[in-house]
Amino acid sequence: MKRPVDVLRYLLLATIMCVPTLALAETAPYVTTIDKISAGDTAWMLTATALVLLMTIPGLALFYAGMVRKKNVLSTALQSFAICAAVTVVWVVVGYSLAFTAGSTPYLGGFERIFLEGMSFDKLQGLVSVSHVAPTIPESVLVMFQLTFAIITPALITGAFAERMRFSAILIFMVLWSVFVYAPVAHWVWEPSGWLAKMGALDFAGGTVVHINAGAAGLVCAYMLGKRKGYGREPFFPNNLAFTLIGASLLWVGWFGFNAGSALAADSRAGLAMLVTQVAAATGALAWMFIEWLRRGKASLLGACSGAVAGLVAITPASGFVEVKAALIIGVVAGITCYWGATGLKRLLGADDSLDVFGIHGIGGIVGALLTGIFAQKHLSGVDASISIQAIGAFVTLFYSMAVSWIILSLIDWTIGLRVDAEHEALGLDLTQHGEQVP
């Protein structure tokens, strides 16, 4: 007959063996077996990645190129194209590691993925690395998806200094800005160990990381570069608004990858994000056109495009967390506030923000971040939304981006100079910076 202590030991062991082991949440990229990868999620994320890249080239390139004067069309389009190339290299060398790994502090990632060291795929052994933030898709897909965000964010800034910045200065600024501004802010918000993420700040697809970040840098660029020659004294007519319409349309369609792709899965949240994105873009365009109708007696193509982008910007941080009624409101508020940002506020600030980067992306991003704090639903986000935390995330990002952008621009101005000379500006950047022109 067994002793009572033996019986207790037996029961304890049996209980432990019967209780399922609770897997600890991963906090860093890791290697898993290929059968753990979701084919559906991977297929959708590959599609979403292509859509987001389409937003920059050709979307943003055409959107901006259509709004500048004919003598600067090629240079403006080339800036988006060149940034796509430069940021790609920065991202795979250092950007991804700084943004999406856990570092020794909550303010910056580590160096374990420098040159994407450790990212792996072994078909023979059936192994692949995945990120802890997206465990159902290969890590390479997440790297590429997030690269498209890292590309479009600095590309947006170019609209603020259009028609007057040296091409060499642009490339140096964008490389440094990607490392010292974009990567840290992405880490704060999107890496689970980031300080804003731990605080509970919500930014589903980049209202803070992309739009407030780019808008703040754009405003500083506009001040640092100064006004274009003749600004306020002579009209600067867009050379081809058909380009702008095509570009805006590509942005609108590409934004489905931007927002719905940020679900990082082919699931119900992705479907909701796509729907509310469409709704906010539509109401943003209608609100902007309505304001124009009241003030000017007619609606413009440029206004409709601007309003749609405003709605898209504002819904971005909220897209995975709100329902359709909220999207209707967010789009309308964005259309109205961004119209003010591109007109009244622009005059108040006195900056020549050439293509209204701060007025649309900065103001739209702030509006979207704050409204996310109001309209986010806990059954969608999983957390209680807080407008105060949203405000902290928005304004810390705003001031950080402005401060570091000013430092980088000051260093470049001190070394090689930021702005082309007056003669080159008068002739146009196409000819003087690149030796090409539109006939």
N, C-alpha and C positions, 0 to 999 in steps of 0.2 A: 504494500500500500504506500502510495506516494505521500511525502510530507507536505503540509500546507504550503511551505515556502516554494516547493517545486511546482505545485499547482498554480500558485500565483505567477511564478516565472513563466510557466507555459502559457497562461492566459494573456500575460503582458506581451509576449513575443507574437502570439497569434493575432492580438489586436493590432500591433504595429504593422504586421504583414498584410492585414486586411485593409488598413487605412491607406487610401491612395496618397502618393507623395505629391505635395504641392510644389510645382516648379517655381523657382524664384525668377522674377522678371530680369531679363538680361539688361545690362547697362552699357554694353559696348558691342560693336560688330562681332560676329562669331561665325564659325563654320558649322553647317548643318548638311543633312543629306538632301539630294535633289528631289526626293519624293515629298519633302515638306514645302516645296515651292508650288504656288497656285498658278496654273496655266492661265486661268481667266484674269487674275489680278495682273500677271505679268503682261499679258496681251494688251489690257487696257492701259497700263502704265507706259508701255512703249508707244501707244497711240497718243496718249496725253503728252508725252515728251515731245513728239513731233509737232503737235499742235502749239505747244508753248514756244518752241524754237521758231515756228512760223510767225509768231507774234513780233519777233525782232527782225528777222530776215525772212520774208520781205515786208512784213506788216508795218513795223515802226519806221523802217527806212523809207517806205512810200508815204506814210502818214506825215512825217516831218518834212520830207523832200518837197512835198506838194505845197507846203505853207511858206517856204522861204522864197527869196527872189531867184530868178532864173540863173544868175551868175554864181549861185551857191548850191544848186540842186545836187550836183555830183558829190561835192564835199560832204554835204549833210547825209546823203545816203551811205557814203563810204564810212562815215563815223560808226554807224550801227554795224556795218559789215566787219570793220576792223576790230571793234570791241568784241564781237562774237569770237573772233580768232584769239585775241589777246587773253580774254577772260577764261577761255577754255584751258589754256596752258596754266594760268594761275590756279584755277580750280583743281586740276588734277595734281598739281605739284604740292599745293599747300592749303588752298581754300576749303576743300571738303573736310580735311582733317580738323582744321580750326573751327569749323562750323558744326560738324556732326559727330564729334567724339567728345567724351567727357574728359575735361582737363583737370588740373589740380585746383582750379577755382571755378566758380559758376559764371565767370565772365568771358572765358575763352576756352576753346577745345584744346585737345592735346595734339601730339605729333605722331601718333601711331599709324596714321594713314598718309604721311608725307609721301609723295609720288605714288599714292595708292598702295603703298607697301602693306601686304597682308590681305588685300582683296584677292580672292581666289576662285577658280573654277576648275575642277578636276573631273572630267567626264569618265575616265577609266575607273576611278574609285567612287564616283557618284556623289561628290562633295561640292559644295558651293558656299561662299560667304554671304551672309545677309546682315543687314543693319538691325539693331535693336528697335529702331523706330518704324521699320517696315519688314517684318520677318517672313512675309509670304512672297516676296519678290527678290531676285538676285540683287546683291549690293550694287553691282554694276549698273542696274537699271535705276536705282535710287540716285547714284552718283550722277548719271546723265540727266535725270529729271530735275534734280536740284541745280545742276549746271545751267539749265535753261533759265532758271530764276536769277542765278548769279549773272547771267548775260544781260537780260533785259533791264535789270535795275540800273546799272551805270549807263546803259544806252538811253534810258529815259532822261537822264541828266543833260544829255547833249542839246535838248531842245531849249534849255535855259540860256545857253551861250552861243546859239546858232549864229553863224555868219561873221564871227570875229575871233575865234581862238585858234592858235597854232596847232597843227595836226600832231606834231611831236609832243607838245604839252598835253594834249588830250590823251594820248596813249599812256604817258607816264602817270598822269593823274588817275586814270581809270584802273591801272594796275595797282597802284598804291591804295586807292580808295577801296578796291575789292578786298584787299588784305586787311586793312586797318579799320574799315568801317563796315562793309557788308558782312564779312565772315563773323566778326564779334556779335553784331546785332542778330544775325541768323541763329547763332549759338544761344544767345539770351532767350530767344522766343521759341525756337523749334527743337532744340536739344533738351530732353527731359531734365538734364542737370543744370540748364541755364537758369539764371536768377529770376528772370521774368516768368519763365515757364513754371518754376516752383512756386512763384507767388500766385499763379492762377491767371495770368494774362492770356487772353484768347486772340489768336490771329490764325484763322484757318488756312489762308492761302497767301498772305503777304501784305495786308493793309499797312502794317507797321514796318515789317522787314523790307518790303519793296517800295511802297508808295510814299509813306512819310519819310523814309530814309532818302529816297531819290529827290523828293520835293525839297527837303531841307538843304541838301547839297546843291540843288539847282539854284535856289535862292542865293546862297553864298557865292556861287559862280557868277550869277548875274551882277551882284555887287562888285565882286573882285575884278571882273572884266570891264565893267563900265558899260555905258550905253552905246549902241551902234551909232555911227555917224549919221546925223540927220534924224535920229529918233525923236519923235514928237513934233518935228518941223516939216517932214515930208511923208507922204503915204508909202508904206511898204506893202505892195500888193502881192498876195500869194501867186506863184507862177502857174500852178496847175492843181486846182481843187479836186479834179477827178482823181489824181494820185492820192490825195488825202482821203477821199471817200473809199477808194480801194483799200488803202492802208487801214482805215478805221474798221472796215468790214472784216479784214483779216484779223485785226485785233479782237473784234467781237467773237468771231468763230474760235480763234485760238484760245480765248479766255475760258472756254469750256475745259480745255486741258489744264489751264492754270488753276481753276477752282475745283472742278470735279476731280481732276487728277490728284489734288491734295488730300483726298480721302485715302490715297495710297492703296486702294483696293477697288475692285469692281463690285460695289455693294450699294445698298440703299442710300447711304450718305452721299455717295458720288452722284446718284440720280437726283437727289434733292438739291445738291449744290449746283448742278447744271440747270435745273429749273429756276431756282431763285436768281441765278446769274442772268438768265434771259429776261426775267421779269424786271430786274433792277436796271438793266441796260435800256430796255424799252421805256420805262417810266422816266429815267434820267434824260433820254433824248427828248421825250415829249415835254418834260418840265422846262428844259432849256429853251426849246422852240416857243413854248407858251410865253415865257418871260420876254423873249425877243419880240414876239408879236405885240405884246403890251407896250414895250418900250420903243420899238422901231417901226411897228406897223407891218412887219414881214418876218418870216422865219428864214434862216440861212442854212445852206448846206454845211458850212463850217460849224455853225452852232449846233446842228443836229448831231454831227460827229463828235463834237466836244461833250455834249450832254450824254451821249451813249457811253463814252469813255468815263465820264464822271460817275455814272451809275455803276459801271463795272468796277471802278476803283473802290467805291464805297461798300459794295456788297462783298468784296474780296475777303476781308477779315471775318465776316459773318456767315459766309456762304454755307458752311457745314453745320451751323448752329441755329439757324432761324427758319421760320416757315414763310409761306408765300405772302401772307398779309404784311409781314414785316418787310419783305423785299420790296413790295409796292411803296411803302413809306420811305425806305432807305433810298430808293431810286429818285423819288420826288425831291426829298431833302437834298440829296447830292446834286441834282440838276440845278436847284436854286442857289445853294451855297457856293458851288463851283463857278456858276455864272458870276456871282459877286466876287469870287476870288480872282477871276480872270479880268474883271473890270474895275469895280470900286476899290477892292483891296490892293490890286496892282498899282493903281494910281496913288493910293495912300502910302504904299511902301516905296514908291519911286524907283523901282528896279526895272531894268529892261530884261525881264524874263521873256525872251523872244517868243516862245511857243507855249507859254503858260504852264510850265512844269509845276511850279509851286501852287498856282491857282487851282489846278485840276488834281494833280497827284498828291501834293501836300495837304491841301484843304480836304479833298475827297478822302484821303487816308485817315485824317483826324476824325472827320465826321463818321466814317465807317467804323473806326475803332470805338468811338464813344457810343454809337448806336448799337454796336455789338453788346456792350455792357447793359443796354436797356432791353434788347429784344432776344438775346440768346436764351434758348430753352434748355433747361437742365436735362430733360430726357433725350436731347440731341447731343449736347456738349459733354454731359457727364459731370459737370461742375456748376456751382452757382456763379453766375456772371456778376461782376462788380464794375460799375462805371468808374469808381475811383481807381481801381487797379488798371482798368483800360486807359484812363487818363495818365497814370504814371508811366505805363509802357509807351504811350504815344509821345508824351512830351520829353521823356528822357531820351528816346530815340531821336526826336527832333533836335534837341540841343547837342547831343553827342555827335550826330552827323554834321551839324553846322560847325561845331568847334574843330573837329578833326579835318573836315574838308577845308576850312580856313587855313589850318596849319600846312596841309599838303600843298594847297594852291600858293601860299606865301613862299614856301621853299622852291617851288617850280618857278615862280615869278622872279625870285632872287637869283636863280641859276640860269635858266635858258629863256625866261620870259613867257608870259601867258598869251599875249595878244599880238596879232599881226599888225604891221605898221599901217598908217592911214592910207598910203597909196595902194597897198595890197588889198585892203578892205574895200576900197573904192572899185578896184578892178574885179574883185570877187575871188573867193577862195578856190573855186574850181580851177581857174587858170594859174593863180599865184602859188597855191599849195600843192597842186597835183598836175599842172600842165595839161589839163583837159577842159573842155567846155561843151555845153550843149549847143548845137548849131542853131 
